[in-house]
Amino acid sequence: MEKKKIRNDLILIFVIFALCISAIVIVLLSHRRKDNLVAKVYVRNDVVEVIDLSIKEERLYEIEGTEGYLTISAKNGGVAVIHSDCPNQDCVHMGYVYETNRPIICIHNGVYIIIVGKAFNDVEAG
């Protein structure tokens, strides 16, 4: 009976260890391609700028929207609208976005920014 209990304990320890290793691998794989992202800037439905987010130093982009101008900052893998001619400034208040599932939208100027994965054969330049 004692040997069976020890064997069951060892199996349980092995399963917990395997789950921990699997969780670590999943987290590492989900963060490993952060350097392969671009921010696509759209005015209405047209791509007007593609920003490579793998470069660490800050770069500024002046974008003409439908009602005015926006200044976009890209640094450290993120993108933000730092100035806009829109009245509410909602796009400016969003701050820097680093995730692919959080677009920046300026409804007044018809501008939106989406972070996406960079395709290997992508010929768009920003």
C-alpha positions as CSV (number, residue, x, y, z in Angstrom):
1,M,0.0,0.0,0.0
2,E,2.9,2.4,0.8
3,K,4.6,1.8,-2.5
4,K,1.3,2.7,-4.4
5,K,1.0,5.9,-2.4
6,I,4.6,6.9,-3.2
7,R,4.0,6.1,-6.9
8,N,0.8,8.2,-7.0
9,D,2.6,11.1,-5.3
10,L,5.4,10.9,-7.9
11,I,2.9,10.9,-10.7
12,L,1.1,13.9,-9.2
13,I,4.4,15.8,-8.8
14,F,5.3,14.9,-12.4
15,V,2.0,16.2,-13.7
16,I,2.2,19.5,-11.8
17,F,5.8,19.9,-13.0
18,A,4.7,19.3,-16.6
19,L,1.9,21.8,-16.3
20,C,4.2,24.4,-14.9
21,I,6.7,23.9,-17.8
22,S,3.9,24.0,-20.3
23,A,2.6,27.3,-18.9
24,I,6.1,28.8,-19.0
25,V,6.6,27.8,-22.6
26,I,3.2,29.2,-23.6
27,V,4.0,32.6,-22.0
28,L,7.5,32.7,-23.6
29,L,6.1,31.9,-27.0
30,S,3.4,34.4,-26.8
31,H,5.9,37.2,-26.1
32,R,8.7,36.2,-28.3
33,R,7.5,37.8,-31.6
34,K,6.9,41.3,-30.2
35,D,9.7,42.5,-32.5
36,N,7.8,41.4,-35.5
37,L,5.0,43.9,-35.3
38,V,3.9,46.9,-37.3
39,A,1.3,49.6,-36.7
40,K,-0.9,50.2,-39.8
41,V,-2.4,53.7,-39.9
42,Y,-5.6,54.0,-41.8
43,V,-7.5,57.1,-43.0
44,R,-11.0,55.9,-43.6
45,N,-10.1,52.5,-45.2
46,D,-6.8,53.4,-46.9
47,V,-3.5,52.5,-45.3
48,V,-1.4,55.7,-45.2
49,E,1.5,54.6,-43.1
50,V,3.1,51.3,-41.9
51,I,5.3,51.8,-38.8
52,D,7.9,49.2,-37.9
53,L,7.7,48.8,-34.1
54,S,10.9,46.8,-33.7
55,I,13.0,50.0,-33.7
56,K,13.4,51.3,-30.1
57,E,14.1,55.0,-30.6
58,E,11.1,57.4,-30.8
59,R,9.9,58.4,-34.3
60,L,7.1,60.9,-35.0
61,Y,4.7,60.8,-37.9
62,E,2.4,63.6,-39.0
63,I,-0.9,62.1,-40.5
64,E,-3.5,64.1,-42.3
65,G,-7.0,62.9,-41.3
66,T,-10.3,64.0,-42.8
67,E,-10.7,67.0,-40.5
68,G,-7.2,67.8,-39.3
69,Y,-3.8,66.4,-38.4
70,L,-2.6,63.8,-35.9
71,T,1.0,63.3,-34.6
72,I,1.8,59.7,-33.9
73,S,4.7,58.6,-31.8
74,A,6.3,55.1,-32.1
75,K,8.8,53.9,-29.5
76,N,9.7,50.8,-27.5
77,G,7.4,48.6,-29.5
78,G,4.3,50.8,-28.9
79,V,2.4,53.5,-30.7
80,A,0.4,56.5,-29.5
81,V,-1.3,59.6,-30.8
82,I,0.4,62.4,-28.9
83,H,-1.5,65.3,-30.7
84,S,-4.7,65.5,-32.6
85,D,-6.9,68.3,-33.9
86,C,-10.0,66.5,-32.8
87,P,-12.2,68.1,-30.0
88,N,-12.5,65.2,-27.6
89,Q,-8.8,64.0,-27.6
90,D,-9.9,60.4,-26.8
91,C,-7.2,59.0,-29.1
92,V,-4.6,61.1,-27.3
93,H,-5.8,59.9,-23.9
94,M,-5.4,56.2,-24.8
95,G,-1.6,56.5,-24.4
96,Y,0.8,54.0,-25.8
97,V,-0.6,50.7,-27.1
98,Y,1.5,47.6,-27.3
99,E,-1.0,44.9,-28.0
100,T,-2.5,43.7,-31.2
101,N,-6.1,43.7,-29.8
102,R,-6.3,47.4,-28.9
103,P,-6.8,49.8,-31.8
104,I,-6.4,53.6,-31.5
105,I,-9.4,55.3,-33.1
106,C,-9.9,59.0,-33.9
107,I,-13.5,59.2,-35.1
108,H,-13.4,62.9,-35.8
109,N,-10.4,62.6,-38.2
110,G,-11.4,59.1,-39.6
111,V,-8.1,57.7,-38.5
112,Y,-7.5,54.3,-36.8
113,I,-4.3,52.5,-35.9
114,I,-4.0,48.8,-35.6
115,I,-0.9,46.7,-34.5
116,V,-0.5,43.6,-36.6
117,G,2.2,41.0,-37.3
118,K,4.7,41.9,-40.0
119,A,4.4,39.5,-43.0
120,F,7.7,38.3,-44.4
121,N,6.6,39.3,-48.0
122,D,5.0,42.6,-47.0
123,V,6.1,45.2,-49.4
124,E,4.5,48.2,-47.8
125,A,6.9,50.7,-46.4
126,G,6.4,53.3,-43.8
